[in-house]
Structure formats: structure tokens, C-alpha cells
Amino acid sequence: MKGARGKGAAKRDTLKPVDDRKVGKKKAAASKGKKTKAAKDPNKPKRPPSAFFVFLEEFRITFKKENPNNKAVSAVGKAGGEKWKSMSAAEKAPYEAKAAKRKTEYEKLMKAYNKKQESEADDVEEESDKSKSEVDEESGQEDDEADDDEDEDDD
């Protein structure tokens, strides 16, 4: 009896720590994900819509006029997707041109935004460099004073 009991007890003991470790890892991973999410910059330009979404902006208006009773957003999306797929390249061209125009405007805005970010980062680095040099100077003076104290002890 002791032999059978010992084997079963050994299995239970080995499973418990493994289960506890898995649960611990999941909890740790979940808490890490929430803390590491970067804050969005409200001044950053929004990405431009694709040609399909430019088309969908206009399609939504016409779809609501034709179907005033239909309030479902999914119905508008499905109908818009079906119509977009059935359109020829020539019919899609004006929407693609609008999307390309919006993309070039977005790229200009992003260049300006990135330059502004870099200039702000340079300003912050200059301030931190000053702080470092001041700290280095102070620590250098303290070391000299400590050396002077040691010299006095020797006398």
C-alpha cells in the first residue's frame, strides 16, 4: 500500500507547482501589457483613409437616403463592400486619386510633426546634458574634499 500511495502522492505534488507557475505567468503577462502601453500623442496627425474608405464616406450618404429605416452599421459596410468589389478599376480611380491626395497631405504633416518632435527632443537633451555636467562638477568637488579629509588624517 505504501508504494501505491507514494506514487499517487508524488504525481499530485509535481502537478501543483507546475499549475501554480502557469497561473503566475499569465497574471504577470496580463499586468505587464497594461503598464507598457504608450500614451498616444493628441497632436500627431491621423492616418489618411484608404480608397475604399473614401468611397464608403460617399456611399454611406446615398445608402441612408435609399434605406432610411436601416440603422445597422454592419448593413452599410456589407453593402459598401459588395459594391466596391463589383466596381471596375475606372470606377475606383477617382476614389484612389482622392486617397493619394490625402496621403501626400498626411506625409507633409508627418514631416512637420517629426521635425517638431526632434527639435523638442534636442531641447530636452541639452537640458539633461547641463544637469549631467553640473552633477559631474559637484561630484568632482566632493571627491576633492574627501581626499583632503583623508590627507588630514594621515598627518
ROVEX-721040 format. One record per atom (N, C-alpha, C, CB): residue in one letter; x, y, z. Coordinates in steps of 0.05 Angstrom, whole numbers, padded with zeros to 5 digits, always signed. Each point is the difference from the previous one (the first is absolute). Glycine has a CB too. Example, Ala and Ser with C-alpha at 12.3 -4.5 7.8 and 13.67 -1.06 7.14 Angstrom:
BEGIN
A+00264-00114+00156
A-00018+00024+00000
A+00018+00024+00000
A-00038-00023+00025
S+00031+00044-00039
S+00016+00024+00001
S-00015+00022+00014
S+00024-00013-00043
***
This chain:
BEGIN
M+00016-00024+00000
M-00016+00024+00000
M+00017+00025+00000
M-00035-00025+00024
K+00057+00024-00010
K+00016+00024+00001
K+00011+00008-00027
K+00012-00012+00047
G-00005-00009-00062
G+00011+00006-00027
G-00020+00013-00018
G+00030-00039+00005
A-00055+00030-00006
A-00020+00011-00017
A-00007+00029+00010
A-00018-00046-00010
R+00017+00048+00036
R-00007+00027+00010
R+00022+00020-00005
R-00027-00022+00036
G+00051+00013-00035
G+00023+00018-00005
G+00000+00009-00029
G+00026-00023+00036
K-00032+00007-00055
K+00000+00008-00028
K-00022+00020-00006
K+00018-00045-00012
G-00041+00041+00023
G-00022+00019-00005
G+00005+00026+00013
G-00031-00038-00002
A+00042+00038+00025
A+00007+00025+00015
A+00021+00015-00015
A-00013-00021+00044
A+00033+00006-00055
A+00021+00013-00015
A-00010+00014-00025
A+00032-00034+00017
K-00051+00022-00031
K-00012+00012-00024
K-00015+00026+00008
K-00004-00045-00022
R-00012+00044+00043
R-00015+00023+00008
R+00019+00023+00008
R-00038-00029+00015
D+00059+00023-00001
D+00019+00020+00008
D+00014+00013-00023
D+00006-00024+00043
T+00000+00008-00063
T+00015+00012-00023
T-00019+00016-00018
T+00031-00039+00001
L-00056+00033-00002
L-00019+00016-00016
L-00006+00027+00012
L-00019-00043-00017
K+00016+00045+00043
K-00008+00025+00012
K+00020+00023-00005
K-00022-00027+00035
P+00048+00023-00031
P+00017+00023-00006
P+00000+00009-00029
P+00029-00016+00037
V-00032-00003-00056
V-00001+00007-00028
V-00025+00016-00006
V+00025-00042-00011
D-00048+00035+00022
D-00024+00015-00004
D+00002+00028+00012
D-00026-00043+00001
D+00038+00045+00023
D+00003+00026+00012
D+00018+00018-00017
D-00006-00021+00045
R+00027+00010-00056
R+00018+00016-00017
R-00014+00010-00025
R+00038-00027+00017
K-00055+00011-00029
K-00014+00009-00024
K-00019+00023+00007
K+00003-00046-00019
V-00018+00043+00040
V-00018+00021+00008
V+00015+00026+00006
V-00032-00034+00018
G+00055+00031-00004
G+00016+00024+00007
G+00010+00014-00025
G+00013-00023+00042
K-00004+00007-00062
K+00010+00012-00025
K-00022+00015-00014
K+00034-00036-00004
K-00058+00025+00003
K-00022+00013-00014
K-00007+00026+00014
K-00018-00044-00015
K+00017+00044+00041
K-00007+00024+00015
K+00022+00021-00005
K-00025-00026+00034
A+00050+00018-00033
A+00022+00019-00004
A-00001+00011-00028
A+00028-00025+00033
A-00033+00009-00053
A-00001+00009-00028
A-00023+00020-00003
A+00020-00043-00016
A-00043+00038+00028
A-00023+00017-00003
A+00006+00028+00013
A-00031-00040+00000
S+00044+00039+00023
S+00005+00026+00013
S+00021+00016-00014
S-00013-00021+00043
K+00033+00007-00056
K+00021+00014-00015
K-00012+00014-00024
K+00033-00034+00015
G-00052+00022-00029
G-00011+00011-00024
G-00014+00027+00005
G-00006-00046-00018
K-00007+00048+00041
K-00015+00024+00006
K+00019+00023+00007
K-00037-00028+00016
K+00060+00023-00004
K+00018+00021+00009
K+00017+00010-00023
K+00000-00020+00045
T+00007+00004-00064
T+00019+00007-00021
T-00013+00015-00023
T+00027-00039+00014
K-00053+00041-00015
K-00013+00013-00023
K+00007+00030+00000
K-00038-00033+00001
A+00049+00042-00024
A+00009+00028-00002
A-00024+00018-00004
A+00044-00015-00020
A-00042+00039+00031
A-00021+00019-00003
A+00000+00012-00028
A+00002+00011+00049
K-00026-00006-00061
K-00001+00011-00026
K+00003+00030+00001
K-00030-00037-00015
D+00044+00048-00005
D+00004+00029-00001
D-00024+00012-00014
D+00051-00005-00001
P-00066+00023+00014
P-00023+00011-00013
P+00007+00019-00023
P-00023-00003+00043
N+00047+00012-00045
N+00008+00018-00022
N+00009-00015-00025
N+00014+00033+00035
K-00010-00059-00033
K+00009-00015-00023
K-00022-00002-00021
K+00031-00027+00030
P-00025+00032-00055
P-00020-00001-00022
P-00012-00028-00003
P+00024+00037-00023
K-00050-00038+00017
K-00014-00025-00004
K+00008-00011-00027
K-00038+00014+00029
R+00040-00041-00031
R+00006-00013-00026
R-00022+00005-00020
R+00028-00035+00024
P-00021+00037-00049
P-00021+00006-00020
P-00016-00026-00006
P+00028+00037-00020
P-00053-00034+00011
P-00016-00023-00007
P+00009-00012-00027
P-00039+00019+00026
S+00034-00045-00028
S+00006-00013-00026
S-00021+00007-00020
S+00023-00038+00023
A-00019+00030-00048
A-00020+00006-00021
A-00027-00011+00006
A+00037+00000-00033
F-00038-00024+00045
F-00026-00012+00008
F-00014+00017+00020
F+00019-00045-00009
F-00005+00056+00029
F-00014+00016+00020
F-00008+00027-00011
F+00026-00023+00035
V-00012+00034-00054
V-00008+00024-00014
V-00027-00005-00014
V+00049+00016-00005
F-00050-00039-00009
F-00024-00009-00014
F-00023-00004+00020
F+00028-00022-00036
L-00022+00010+00059
L-00020-00006+00020
L-00012+00025+00012
L+00024-00043+00010
E-00009+00065-00008
E-00010+00025+00010
E-00024+00009-00017
E+00046+00013+00018
E-00042-00014-00044
E-00021+00009-00019
E-00023-00021-00001
E+00034+00025-00027
F-00026-00050+00027
F-00020-00022-00002
F-00019+00001+00024
F+00033-00028-00026
R-00023+00034+00050
R-00017+00001+00024
R-00023+00020-00004
R+00040-00012+00028
I-00034+00035-00039
I-00021+00020-00004
I-00022-00010-00018
I+00035+00036+00007
T-00026-00047-00030
T-00021-00010-00019
T-00015-00024+00011
T+00029+00016-00038
F-00015-00033+00053
F-00013-00024+00011
F-00022+00008+00020
F+00042-00027-00007
K-00036+00047+00023
K-00019+00009+00021
K-00024+00014-00013
K+00037+00006+00032
K-00033+00007-00055
K-00023+00012-00014
K-00018-00021-00012
K+00028+00040-00010
E-00015-00061-00001
E-00016-00022-00012
E-00013-00018+00020
E+00031+00001-00038
N-00018-00004+00062
N-00010-00018+00021
N-00001+00015+00026
N+00019-00041-00024
P-00039+00059+00028
P-00001+00015+00025
P-00007-00016+00024
P-00013+00039-00027
N+00000-00062+00024
N-00008-00016+00023
N+00023-00018+00010
N-00047+00001-00018
N+00067-00006+00001
N+00022-00018+00008
N+00020+00016+00017
N-00007-00028-00042
K+00009+00021+00067
K+00018+00014+00019
K+00026-00016+00005
K-00040+00021+00021
A+00042-00045-00031
A+00023-00017+00006
A+00025+00009-00015
A-00032-00039+00009
V+00053+00043+00006
V+00026+00008-00012
V+00011-00023-00017
V+00009+00031+00039
S-00013-00055-00030
S+00010-00023-00015
S-00012-00003-00028
S+00008-00023+00044
A-00034+00031-00046
A-00014-00002-00026
A+00013+00020-00020
A-00043-00014+00023
V+00050+00038-00013
V+00013+00020-00017
V+00027-00010-00010
V-00024+00037+00024
G+00039-00049-00005
G+00026-00010-00007
G-00001-00023-00019
G+00015+00014+00044
K-00033-00032-00040
K-00003-00023-00019
K-00008+00009-00028
K-00012-00029+00039
A-00008+00047-00040
A-00009+00009-00026
A+00022+00016-00014
A-00047+00002+00017
G+00062+00014-00002
G+00022+00016-00011
G+00022-00019-00010
G-00011+00038+00031
G+00018-00058-00016
G+00020-00019-00008
G-00007-00015-00026
G+00012-00005+00048
E-00038-00003-00050
E-00009-00014-00024
E+00002+00018-00024
E-00030-00029+00028
K+00022+00054-00025
K+00000+00019-00022
K+00029+00005-00009
K-00043+00021+00016
W+00061-00017+00004
W+00028+00005-00006
W+00013-00023-00016
W+00003+00028+00043
K-00010-00052-00035
K+00011-00024-00014
K-00010-00001-00029
K+00003-00024+00044
S-00028+00033-00048
S-00012-00002-00027
S+00009+00023-00018
S-00039-00023+00020
M+00051+00044-00008
M+00009+00023-00017
M+00024-00007-00016
M-00019+00031+00035
S+00021-00018-00058
S+00024-00004-00017
S+00022+00019+00009
S-00029-00013-00039
A+00053+00009+00028
A+00023+00017+00008
A-00005+00029-00008
A+00031-00039-00006
A-00045+00044-00017
A-00006+00027-00009
A-00019+00014+00020
A+00007-00014-00048
E-00026-00002+00059
E-00019+00012+00019
E+00013+00006+00027
E-00037-00026-00023
K+00057+00010+00030
K+00015+00004+00025
K+00020+00023-00002
K-00007-00049+00010
A+00015+00056-00034
A+00022+00019-00004
A-00004+00027+00015
A+00007-00021-00044
P-00031+00033+00043
P-00003+00026+00014
P+00005-00003+00031
P-00033+00015-00036
Y+00024-00037+00047
Y+00004-00004+00029
Y+00029-00005+00006
Y-00046-00019+00003
E+00060+00004-00021
E+00028-00004+00004
E+00016+00026-00002
E-00005-00047-00018
A-00004+00064+00000
A+00014+00026-00003
A-00004+00017+00025
A-00007-00002-00050
K-00018+00002+00061
K-00005+00015+00025
K+00017-00011+00023
K-00047+00010-00016
A+00049-00036+00017
A+00015-00013+00021
A+00030+00007-00002
A-00033-00038+00002
A+00043+00039-00027
A+00028+00007-00005
A+00006+00029+00008
A+00002-00034-00037
K-00021+00051+00031
K+00003+00029+00007
K+00000+00003+00031
K-00024+00013-00042
R+00006-00028+00055
R+00000+00002+00030
R+00026-00012+00012
R-00050-00003-00001
K+00061-00017-00013
K+00024-00012+00010
K+00024+00019-00002
K-00018-00045-00013
T+00020+00060-00009
T+00021+00019-00003
T-00002+00023+00021
T+00003-00011-00050
E-00028+00019+00055
E-00004+00020+00021
E+00009-00010+00027
E-00039+00019-00026
Y+00032-00044+00031
Y+00007-00013+00026
Y+00031-00002+00002
Y-00043-00026-00001
E+00056+00019-00020
E+00030-00002+00000
E+00012+00027+00006
E-00002-00038-00032
K-00009+00059+00021
K+00011+00027+00006
K-00004+00007+00029
K-00010+00014-00047
L-00014-00020+00057
L-00006+00005+00029
L+00019-00016+00018
L-00048+00010-00012
M+00053-00035+00004
M+00017-00017+00016
M+00029+00010+00000
M-00030-00039-00010
K+00040+00049-00012
K+00027+00011-00001
K+00002+00024+00019
K+00005-00015-00048
A-00025+00032+00047
A+00000+00023+00018
A-00002-00009+00029
A-00022+00029-00035
Y+00006-00048+00040
Y-00004-00011+00027
Y+00026-00012+00010
Y-00049-00009-00009
N+00062-00007-00008
N+00026-00013+00008
N+00022+00020+00006
N-00013-00040-00027
K+00014+00061+00010
K+00020+00022+00005
K-00005+00013+00027
K+00004+00008-00050
K-00029-00003+00056
K-00007+00012+00025
K+00007-00018+00023
K-00038+00025-00022
Q+00033-00051+00019
Q+00007-00019+00021
Q+00031-00001+00004
Q-00041-00027-00011
E+00056+00027-00011
E+00029-00001+00002
E+00011+00025+00014
E+00001-00027-00042
S-00013+00050+00035
S+00010+00025+00012
S-00006+00000+00030
S-00007+00025-00043
E-00017-00035+00051
E-00006-00002+00028
E+00018-00019+00014
E-00048+00010-00010
A+00055-00032-00003
A+00018-00020+00012
A+00028+00011+00003
A-00027-00037-00021
D+00036+00054+00002
D+00026+00012+00002
D+00001+00020+00024
D+00006-00005-00049
D-00028+00019+00053
D-00001+00019+00022
D+00001-00015+00027
D-00027+00031-00028
V+00014-00053+00030
V+00000-00017+00024
V+00028-00011+00005
V-00049-00012-00007
E+00062+00003-00015
E+00027-00011+00003
E+00020+00021+00009
E-00010-00033-00036
E+00007+00058+00026
E+00018+00022+00009
E-00003+00005+00030
E-00002+00020-00046
E-00023-00020+00055
E-00005+00005+00028
E+00012-00023+00017
E-00042+00025-00012
S+00038-00049+00003
S+00011-00023+00015
S+00030+00000+00000
S-00041-00026-00011
D+00054+00035-00011
D+00029+00002-00001
D+00010+00020+00021
D+00000-00012-00049
K-00014+00034+00051
K+00008+00020+00020
K-00002-00012+00028
K-00016+00037-00030
S-00004-00051+00035
S-00004-00012+00026
S+00023-00020+00006
S-00050+00006-00004
K+00057-00022-00016
K+00021-00019+00003
K+00027+00014+00007
K-00024-00032-00032
S+00030+00053+00017
S+00025+00014+00005
S+00000+00013+00028
S+00005+00008-00050
E-00027+00002+00058
E-00002+00012+00027
E+00004-00022+00021
E-00030+00036-00017
V+00019-00058+00013
V+00003-00022+00018
V+00028-00010+00001
V-00047-00014-00008
D+00060+00012-00015
D+00028-00009-00002
D+00018+00020+00015
D-00009-00022-00044
E+00004+00048+00040
E+00016+00020+00014
E-00003-00002+00030
E-00004+00030-00040
E-00020-00034+00049
E-00005-00002+00029
E+00013-00025+00011
E-00043+00025-00005
S+00041-00047-00009
S+00011-00025+00010
S+00031+00002-00001
S-00040-00026-00016
G+00051+00040-00002
G+00029+00004-00002
G+00010+00016+00024
G-00002-00003-00050
Q-00013+00023+00058
Q+00007+00017+00023
Q-00002-00016+00025
Q-00016+00041-00024
E-00005-00058+00027
E-00003-00015+00024
E+00023-00020+00003
E-00050+00005-00003
D+00059-00017-00019
D+00022-00018+00001
D+00026+00014+00009
D-00021-00027-00037
D+00025+00051+00028
D+00024+00015+00008
D-00001+00006+00030
D+00003+00021-00045
E-00027-00014+00056
E-00003+00005+00028
E+00005-00025+00016
E-00032+00036-00009
A+00022-00059-00001
A+00005-00026+00014
A+00029-00006+00000
A-00046-00016-00014
D+00061+00021-00008
D+00028-00005+00000
D+00015+00018+00020
D-00004-00013-00049
D-00005+00038+00052
D+00012+00018+00019
D-00004-00010+00028
D-00008+00039-00031
D-00015-00050+00037
D-00006-00010+00027
D+00019-00024+00006
D-00048+00015-00004
E+00052-00032-00016
E+00018-00023+00003
E+00028+00009+00005
E-00029-00028-00029
D+00038+00050+00015
D+00027+00010+00004
D+00004+00010+00028
D+00002+00013-00048
E-00023+00000+00059
E+00002+00011+00027
E+00003-00023+00021
E-00027+00040-00014
D+00014-00062+00008
D+00001-00024+00018
D+00028-00011+00001
D-00047-00010-00009
D+00061+00012-00014
D+00028-00011-00001
D+00019+00016+00016
D-00010-00017-00045
D+00006+00043+00048
D+00019+00018+00014
D+00001-00005+00029
D-00008+00033-00033
***
